[in-house]
Amino acid sequence: MSKEIVRTGYDAVADRYVATRRLHDKERSLLQDFAGRLPAGAAVLDTGCGAGVPVTQWLGQRFHVTGVDISEEQIRLARRLVPQATFRREDMTALDLPDGIFDGICSFYAVIHIPRNEHRPLLASFHRLLKDRGLLLICMGAGDLPDDVEDFLGAPMYWSHYDAETNLRMTQEAGFEVLRSELVPDCLDPEGVANHLFLLAQKREAGAR
């Protein structure tokens, strides 16, 4: 039910949402750090890519990018707005892709819409999909929220996440070394109090602790 709320919600607000999205200073800094650590011609997965603007578009100027999103309308827009990338309409928690095929995985403002009891297996899936020493740039919650449904740009939307400390620990336990963590204000929060936790992490080599 929660994922249906997310899918239909983002279908309904697709045009309005893409009109709000710009890269802000902290987002740009994180993307530049992520990109600067990747090899030339890297294969990058953008999960919860939405309409592909601005993140997939920015990455697609530098790398071979595959974007996935649960919303059919968002993917339709992405294929038009970012023709240099490849897009798939899929649930990021159920990706049937081979092990170790990506140099990097990026996810902005998407994991927070997945029931939090699925976040740990999602991190394990990202770990599986990355090459050795592959990079993860992920946006997670910064506060304890079991689940919530509120209006988002005129449509119902679902949120669920753990606090920042729990998310940091889960990421490390999933086999990642955290290289950088940043609290980034929510640009769509009218009161300016909501934050997201962004983590830049690297898949640890097999056997490393």
HUTA-V237065 format. One record per residue. N is the residue number from 1. RES is the residue in one letter. PHI is phi as a letter, one per 20 degrees, with the letter a starting at -180 (* if undefined). OMEGA is omega in whole degrees, -180 to 180 (999 if undefined). D_FIRST is the distance of its C-alpha to the first C-alpha in Angstrom with 2 decimals. Layout:
# HUTA-V237065
n = [N,N]
res = [RES,RES]
phi = [PHI,PHI]
omega = [OMEGA,OMEGA]
d_first = [D_FIRST,D_FIRST]
This chain:
# HUTA-V237065
n = [1,2,3,4,5,6,7,8,9,10,11,12,13,14,15,16,17,18,19,20,21,22,23,24,25,26,27,28,29,30,31,32,33,34,35,36,37,38,39,40,41,42,43,44,45,46,47,48,49,50,51,52,53,54,55,56,57,58,59,60,61,62,63,64,65,66,67,68,69,70,71,72,73,74,75,76,77,78,79,80,81,82,83,84,85,86,87,88,89,90,91,92,93,94,95,96,97,98,99,100,101,102,103,104,105,106,107,108,109,110,111,112,113,114,115,116,117,118,119,120,121,122,123,124,125,126,127,128,129,130,131,132,133,134,135,136,137,138,139,140,141,142,143,144,145,146,147,148,149,150,151,152,153,154,155,156,157,158,159,160,161,162,163,164,165,166,167,168,169,170,171,172,173,174,175,176,177,178,179,180,181,182,183,184,185,186,187,188,189,190,191,192,193,194,195,196,197,198,199,200,201,202,203,204,205,206,207,208,209]
res = [M,S,K,E,I,V,R,T,G,Y,D,A,V,A,D,R,Y,V,A,T,R,R,L,H,D,K,E,R,S,L,L,Q,D,F,A,G,R,L,P,A,G,A,A,V,L,D,T,G,C,G,A,G,V,P,V,T,Q,W,L,G,Q,R,F,H,V,T,G,V,D,I,S,E,E,Q,I,R,L,A,R,R,L,V,P,Q,A,T,F,R,R,E,D,M,T,A,L,D,L,P,D,G,I,F,D,G,I,C,S,F,Y,A,V,I,H,I,P,R,N,E,H,R,P,L,L,A,S,F,H,R,L,L,K,D,R,G,L,L,L,I,C,M,G,A,G,D,L,P,D,D,V,E,D,F,L,G,A,P,M,Y,W,S,H,Y,D,A,E,T,N,L,R,M,T,Q,E,A,G,F,E,V,L,R,S,E,L,V,P,D,C,L,D,P,E,G,V,A,N,H,L,F,L,L,A,Q,K,R,E,A,G,A,R]
phi = [*,f,f,f,f,f,f,f,f,f,f,f,d,g,f,f,f,f,f,e,e,c,f,e,g,f,f,f,f,f,f,f,f,g,f,f,e,e,f,g,m,f,e,c,d,d,e,m,f,l,e,n,c,d,f,f,g,f,f,f,f,c,c,e,d,d,d,c,b,f,e,f,f,f,f,g,f,f,f,e,e,c,f,f,d,d,c,c,e,b,e,f,e,c,f,d,c,f,f,l,d,d,f,b,c,c,b,d,l,c,g,f,e,d,g,f,f,e,f,f,f,f,f,f,f,f,f,f,f,e,f,g,m,f,d,c,d,c,d,c,f,d,b,e,b,g,a,a,c,c,f,c,l,n,c,f,b,d,c,a,a,e,f,f,f,f,f,f,f,f,f,f,f,f,o,d,e,f,e,a,c,b,e,d,f,f,f,e,e,f,e,m,d,e,c,d,e,d,c,d,c,c,f,f,f,g,n,f,c]
omega = [-179,-178,176,176,180,-178,-177,178,-180,171,-174,-173,-172,-178,-179,-177,-178,178,-179,-167,172,175,176,-169,-178,177,-179,179,179,178,179,177,177,-177,-178,179,-178,177,176,179,-177,172,-175,175,176,-175,-172,-171,-178,-179,175,-178,9,-166,-180,179,180,-180,-177,176,-173,-170,173,-170,170,178,176,178,-178,-175,179,-177,177,179,177,178,-178,-179,178,-173,-177,-173,-178,180,175,-176,179,175,-177,171,-175,180,-177,-178,179,-177,-178,177,168,-176,-177,172,-179,174,-177,176,-180,170,-179,-179,180,178,-180,178,-169,175,176,-176,-180,176,177,177,177,178,177,178,-180,-176,-178,170,174,-178,177,-173,176,172,-170,175,180,180,178,180,-178,-178,-178,172,-177,173,179,176,178,-180,176,179,175,178,-177,175,175,178,174,175,-174,-178,179,180,177,180,-180,-180,177,-180,178,176,-179,168,-179,-179,-175,174,-177,168,-175,179,177,-176,180,178,-175,-179,176,-178,-177,178,171,176,174,178,169,-173,-180,177,180,177,179,180,179,-179,999]
d_first = [0.00,3.83,5.53,5.12,6.40,8.87,9.93,10.66,12.04,14.36,15.34,16.42,18.37,19.76,23.38,23.32,21.84,24.36,27.09,26.45,26.55,29.86,30.90,32.11,34.89,33.01,30.51,33.52,35.38,32.61,32.30,36.08,36.29,33.68,35.48,38.88,38.15,36.97,39.54,40.63,38.51,35.64,32.48,29.54,25.78,23.83,20.14,17.82,20.93,19.69,22.64,24.99,26.94,28.46,27.58,27.53,30.47,32.41,31.85,32.60,36.08,36.88,34.89,33.25,29.60,26.49,23.40,19.82,16.79,13.35,14.42,16.88,18.69,19.26,20.70,22.85,24.31,24.84,26.86,29.05,29.49,29.99,31.71,33.22,29.93,27.87,24.20,21.41,17.96,16.03,13.40,15.83,14.69,15.85,19.11,21.73,24.79,28.15,29.14,31.14,31.01,30.33,32.77,30.16,26.43,25.31,22.00,22.08,19.37,16.46,16.02,15.36,11.91,10.94,10.33,14.02,14.46,14.07,16.77,19.68,18.99,18.30,21.74,23.23,22.04,23.64,26.72,26.96,26.78,29.49,33.19,35.39,35.73,32.94,31.44,28.03,27.39,24.07,22.61,20.89,20.51,23.69,22.54,20.71,17.24,14.83,11.95,12.34,11.27,14.45,16.17,16.94,19.77,18.85,15.08,12.15,11.28,9.64,12.28,13.09,16.54,19.73,23.17,25.56,27.73,24.98,23.75,27.38,27.99,24.97,26.14,29.64,28.61,26.80,30.25,30.66,33.55,32.52,35.01,33.87,31.45,31.08,29.38,28.56,28.06,25.09,26.87,24.40,24.79,27.31,28.70,29.19,28.15,24.91,25.54,23.94,25.45,26.69,28.11,30.50,30.94,32.82,32.17,34.89,37.33,37.15,38.97,38.90,37.90]
